Amino acid sequence: MSWNPTQSPECPSAAGALETLIVPRARDIGGFDVRRALPSPKRQMVGPFIFFDQMGPAEFITDGGIDVRPHPHIGLGTVTYLYQGEFEHRDSIGTHQMIYPGEVNWMTAGRGVTHSERTSEETRATRNKLFGIQTWIALPEDKEDIAPDFEHHKEAALPVITDTGVTARLILGDAYGETSPVTMHSETFYADVVLAAGASFPLPDNHEDRGIYVTEGSIEVAGDTFPAGRMMVFRPGDSISAKAGPQGARLMVLGGATMNEKRYIWWNFVSSSKDKIEEAKEAWMAADWENGPFQLPPGDDDEHIPITPEYARTTPKD
């Protein structure tokens, strides 16, 4: 049986088809608040998704923007998908890539990678907006130590499913007879769904774990209404359909196969092994960019996010 942190008597659940309702918490990522749905006290993961942040909507005045300084990852893949704005991505394997709305950045950390994300100088020259979603996907145990990699796919490369009042762009994995070009290491689906008022959209029935996050508008599921800023996770095997409210809705639907092993999470590190997390922690604190396992991104190597001694004494969470 696959391991799922919510499949226990202690886990609260809603009536009917809904297993878990998550209300995101505000988190500061360096002068900018995000709404974090995963991990949550009720659920650590949905399929392989172990981290889910809504960024914005926010507007910056001239010279304003995001500056996420170089920081490390292990054991996961990061997914960036924007509705508005842009990011300038740099990483330690030499990638320098802009991302714009409808495109996808997929960075596989594997045994270790460092990256930064900033608003470009060109965009800072004027007022600018940011709205999007960032997620982490835990890698299978046998893929946790693979070499780091990066993929960027333009909007036109992602499959689009349309129906009356429905437009769905498949970002990752497979669903509805379509497959995303993004390289996946486990069974996954992830899609950006826009619904006109009153339009309905079914979740795929070929995945074990399935969830919906409402980014705009509201939806009705099995007679209950859910506004923007809510994540719903549903019971495996149930037929689920979401109906948009009177203002329409925009959703991120996500899920896939649950992990067969526990996952521990500490700061930006995810692993099936606490020892690997401790090793990564010590390596980042040592800051040996010449000989250690982590390097800083070329072109953005003048600073990094340090680990404070107090935080270093904390332990990985499961």
C-alpha positions as CSV (number, residue, x, y, z in Angstrom):
1,M,0.0,0.0,0.0
2,S,1.3,3.4,-0.8
3,W,2.0,5.7,2.1
4,N,-0.3,8.7,2.5
5,P,0.0,10.9,5.6
6,T,-3.8,11.5,5.7
7,Q,-4.9,7.9,5.6
8,S,-5.2,7.7,9.3
9,P,-8.1,8.0,11.9
10,E,-6.7,11.3,13.2
11,C,-7.1,13.0,9.8
12,P,-10.2,15.3,9.7
13,S,-12.3,14.9,6.6
14,A,-15.4,16.7,5.1
15,A,-18.6,14.9,4.3
16,G,-19.3,13.4,0.9
17,A,-16.7,13.3,-1.8
18,L,-14.4,15.8,-0.1
19,E,-11.6,14.2,1.9
20,T,-9.7,17.4,3.0
21,L,-10.3,21.1,2.8
22,I,-7.2,23.3,3.1
23,V,-7.1,27.0,3.8
24,P,-3.7,28.4,2.8
25,R,-1.5,30.2,5.3
26,A,0.4,33.4,4.6
27,R,4.2,33.0,4.4
28,D,6.9,35.6,3.9
29,I,9.5,34.6,1.2
30,G,11.7,37.6,1.7
31,G,9.6,40.8,1.6
32,F,6.8,39.2,-0.3
33,D,3.8,37.2,1.1
34,V,2.6,34.0,-0.5
35,R,-0.4,31.8,0.3
36,R,0.9,28.3,1.1
37,A,-1.5,25.4,0.7
38,L,1.0,22.5,0.9
39,P,2.4,21.2,3.1
40,S,-0.5,21.8,5.6
41,P,-1.4,20.3,9.0
42,K,-4.1,18.3,7.3
43,R,-2.1,17.1,4.3
44,Q,1.5,17.0,3.5
45,M,1.1,16.0,-0.2
46,V,-1.4,15.6,-3.0
47,G,0.1,12.8,-5.2
48,P,3.8,13.8,-5.6
49,F,3.0,17.5,-4.9
50,I,4.6,18.4,-1.6
51,F,4.6,22.2,-1.8
52,F,2.1,24.6,-3.3
53,D,2.4,28.5,-3.1
54,Q,0.1,31.1,-4.6
55,M,2.1,34.2,-5.5
56,G,0.0,37.4,-5.7
57,P,-1.9,38.9,-7.3
58,A,0.4,41.8,-6.5
59,E,1.4,45.0,-8.1
60,F,4.8,46.7,-7.7
61,I,5.7,50.3,-8.2
62,T,8.7,51.4,-10.3
63,D,11.9,49.6,-9.1
64,G,9.8,47.0,-7.3
65,G,9.7,43.3,-7.8
66,I,10.8,39.9,-6.5
67,D,14.3,39.0,-5.3
68,V,14.6,35.4,-4.3
69,R,18.4,35.1,-3.7
70,P,20.3,31.9,-4.6
71,H,19.2,29.0,-2.4
72,P,19.5,25.2,-2.6
73,H,17.2,22.2,-3.2
74,I,17.6,18.4,-3.1
75,G,15.2,15.6,-3.8
76,L,12.5,17.5,-5.7
77,G,11.5,19.3,-8.9
78,T,10.2,22.9,-8.9
79,V,7.4,24.0,-11.1
80,T,6.8,27.7,-11.9
81,Y,3.7,28.8,-13.8
82,L,2.5,32.4,-14.1
83,Y,-0.8,34.1,-14.9
84,Q,0.8,37.6,-14.9
85,G,4.3,39.0,-14.7
86,E,7.6,37.3,-15.3
87,F,10.6,35.8,-13.5
88,E,14.3,35.7,-14.4
89,H,15.6,32.3,-13.4
90,R,19.3,31.4,-13.0
91,D,20.7,28.1,-11.6
92,S,23.9,26.4,-10.8
93,I,23.9,24.2,-13.9
94,G,24.2,27.4,-16.0
95,T,20.5,28.0,-16.9
96,H,19.5,31.6,-17.5
97,Q,15.8,31.7,-18.5
98,M,12.9,34.2,-18.5
99,I,9.4,32.8,-17.9
100,Y,6.2,34.5,-19.0
101,P,2.5,33.7,-18.5
102,G,1.4,30.3,-19.8
103,E,4.9,28.9,-19.9
104,V,6.4,26.4,-17.6
105,N,9.8,26.2,-15.8
106,W,10.7,22.7,-14.5
107,M,13.9,22.4,-12.5
108,T,14.9,18.9,-11.3
109,A,17.1,19.3,-8.2
110,G,18.0,15.7,-7.8
111,R,21.2,15.4,-5.7
112,G,21.5,19.2,-5.5
113,V,21.0,22.5,-7.3
114,T,21.0,26.2,-6.5
115,H,18.8,28.8,-8.1
116,S,17.5,32.3,-7.9
117,E,14.4,34.0,-9.2
118,R,14.2,37.8,-9.6
119,T,12.1,40.4,-11.5
120,S,14.2,41.5,-14.4
121,E,15.7,45.0,-14.6
122,E,13.6,45.8,-17.7
123,T,10.3,44.9,-15.9
124,R,11.3,46.9,-12.7
125,A,11.5,50.1,-14.9
126,T,7.7,50.3,-14.8
127,R,4.8,49.3,-12.6
128,N,4.5,45.6,-12.8
129,K,2.2,42.8,-11.6
130,L,2.8,39.2,-10.5
131,F,0.4,36.4,-10.1
132,G,1.2,32.7,-10.4
133,I,1.8,29.3,-8.7
134,Q,4.9,27.6,-7.6
135,T,5.0,24.0,-6.6
136,W,7.5,21.3,-5.6
137,I,7.2,17.7,-6.7
138,A,8.9,15.1,-4.6
139,L,11.0,12.7,-6.6
140,P,10.7,8.9,-6.3
141,E,13.3,7.4,-4.0
142,D,15.3,5.9,-6.8
143,K,15.4,9.3,-8.6
144,E,16.3,11.5,-5.6
145,D,20.0,11.5,-6.4
146,I,19.8,12.1,-10.2
147,A,21.8,14.9,-11.8
148,P,20.1,18.3,-11.7
149,D,18.3,19.4,-14.9
150,F,16.1,22.2,-16.2
151,E,13.4,22.4,-18.9
152,H,11.5,25.4,-20.2
153,H,8.4,24.9,-22.4
154,K,6.6,27.7,-24.2
155,E,2.8,28.2,-23.9
156,A,2.2,26.8,-27.4
157,A,3.9,23.5,-26.5
158,L,1.4,22.6,-23.7
159,P,-1.7,20.7,-24.7
160,V,-5.0,22.6,-24.5
161,I,-8.3,20.8,-23.9
162,T,-11.5,22.8,-24.8
163,D,-15.2,22.3,-24.4
164,T,-18.2,24.5,-23.9
165,G,-17.1,27.2,-21.4
166,V,-13.9,25.3,-20.6
167,T,-10.2,25.9,-21.5
168,A,-7.7,23.6,-19.8
169,R,-3.9,23.8,-20.3
170,L,-2.1,20.6,-19.3
171,I,1.1,21.7,-17.6
172,L,2.5,18.4,-16.4
173,G,1.8,14.7,-16.8
174,D,-1.2,13.1,-18.5
175,A,-4.9,13.6,-18.4
176,Y,-7.9,13.6,-20.7
177,G,-6.0,11.7,-23.4
178,E,-3.3,14.4,-23.6
179,T,0.4,14.3,-22.4
180,S,2.5,17.3,-21.4
181,P,6.0,17.5,-23.0
182,V,7.6,18.1,-19.6
183,T,9.7,15.2,-18.4
184,M,8.1,13.6,-15.3
185,H,9.6,10.9,-13.0
186,S,6.3,9.7,-11.5
187,E,2.6,9.5,-12.3
188,T,1.4,13.1,-12.3
189,F,-1.2,15.5,-13.6
190,Y,-1.3,19.3,-13.3
191,A,-3.5,21.7,-15.3
192,D,-4.6,25.3,-15.5
193,V,-8.4,25.4,-16.0
194,V,-10.5,28.4,-16.9
195,L,-14.3,28.1,-16.6
196,A,-17.0,30.4,-17.8
197,A,-19.9,31.0,-15.4
198,G,-21.9,27.8,-14.8
199,A,-19.4,25.6,-16.8
200,S,-18.5,22.2,-15.4
201,F,-15.2,20.4,-15.5
202,P,-14.5,16.8,-14.4
203,L,-11.4,15.6,-12.6
204,P,-9.5,12.8,-14.4
205,D,-10.4,9.4,-13.1
206,N,-7.1,7.7,-14.0
207,H,-5.1,9.1,-11.0
208,E,-5.1,7.9,-7.4
209,D,-4.8,11.3,-5.7
210,R,-6.6,14.4,-7.0
211,G,-7.1,18.0,-5.8
212,I,-8.4,21.4,-6.9
213,Y,-7.1,24.8,-5.9
214,V,-9.3,27.8,-6.7
215,T,-7.3,30.8,-7.8
216,E,-10.1,33.0,-9.0
217,G,-13.9,33.0,-8.8
218,S,-15.7,30.1,-7.0
219,I,-16.8,26.6,-7.8
220,E,-19.5,24.2,-6.6
221,V,-18.7,20.5,-5.9
222,A,-21.3,18.0,-4.7
223,G,-23.5,20.9,-3.6
224,D,-20.9,22.8,-1.6
225,T,-19.4,26.1,-2.7
226,F,-15.7,26.9,-2.4
227,P,-14.3,30.4,-3.0
228,A,-10.8,31.4,-4.3
229,G,-7.9,30.5,-2.0
230,R,-9.1,27.0,-1.1
231,M,-7.7,23.6,-1.9
232,M,-9.9,20.5,-1.9
233,V,-8.6,17.0,-1.9
234,F,-11.0,14.2,-2.9
235,R,-11.4,10.6,-2.1
236,P,-9.8,8.1,-4.6
237,G,-12.1,6.6,-7.1
238,D,-15.0,9.1,-6.7
239,S,-16.3,10.9,-9.8
240,I,-15.8,14.6,-9.2
241,S,-17.0,17.5,-11.3
242,A,-16.5,21.2,-10.5
243,K,-19.1,23.8,-11.6
244,A,-18.1,27.5,-11.9
245,G,-20.0,30.1,-9.9
246,P,-21.7,33.2,-11.4
247,Q,-18.4,35.0,-12.0
248,G,-16.6,32.0,-13.6
249,A,-13.5,30.4,-12.1
250,R,-9.9,29.6,-12.6
251,L,-8.5,26.4,-11.1
252,M,-5.3,24.5,-10.8
253,V,-6.1,20.7,-10.8
254,L,-3.4,18.5,-9.5
255,G,-2.5,15.0,-8.3
256,G,-1.1,11.6,-9.3
257,A,0.2,8.6,-7.5
258,T,1.1,8.8,-3.8
259,M,4.6,8.2,-2.7
260,N,5.6,4.7,-1.5
261,E,7.8,6.1,1.2
262,K,7.6,8.9,3.7
263,R,9.0,12.3,2.8
264,Y,10.8,14.6,5.1
265,I,11.0,18.3,4.5
266,W,13.3,20.9,6.0
267,W,13.6,24.4,4.5
268,N,14.2,23.8,0.8
269,F,15.2,20.2,1.1
270,V,12.9,17.1,0.5
271,S,14.1,13.6,1.0
272,S,13.1,10.1,2.0
273,S,16.2,10.2,4.3
274,K,16.7,12.5,7.2
275,D,20.5,11.9,6.9
276,K,20.5,13.3,3.4
277,I,18.8,16.4,4.6
278,E,21.3,16.8,7.4
279,E,24.2,16.4,4.8
280,A,22.7,19.0,2.5
281,K,22.2,21.4,5.5
282,E,25.9,21.1,6.5
283,A,27.1,21.5,2.9
284,W,25.1,24.7,2.5
285,M,26.3,26.1,5.8
286,A,29.9,25.3,4.8
287,A,29.5,27.5,1.7
288,D,32.3,25.7,-0.1
289,W,31.3,26.7,-3.6
290,E,34.6,25.4,-5.2
291,N,34.7,21.9,-3.8
292,G,31.3,21.3,-2.1
293,P,28.1,19.8,-3.6
294,F,26.5,23.2,-4.1
295,Q,27.6,26.0,-6.4
296,L,26.0,29.4,-7.0
297,P,24.3,30.4,-10.2
298,P,26.7,32.0,-12.8
299,G,25.7,35.6,-13.1
300,D,24.1,35.7,-9.6
301,D,26.8,34.6,-7.3
302,D,27.4,37.7,-5.1
303,E,24.9,36.6,-2.4
304,H,22.9,33.7,-1.1
305,I,20.3,32.9,1.5
306,P,22.1,31.6,4.6
307,I,20.9,29.2,7.2
308,T,20.9,30.8,10.7
309,P,22.5,28.8,13.5
310,E,19.2,28.7,15.4
311,Y,17.3,27.3,12.4
312,A,20.0,24.8,11.7
313,R,19.3,23.2,15.0
314,T,15.7,22.3,14.0
315,T,15.0,18.9,12.6
316,P,13.2,17.7,9.3
317,K,9.4,17.4,9.5
318,D,7.5,14.4,8.2
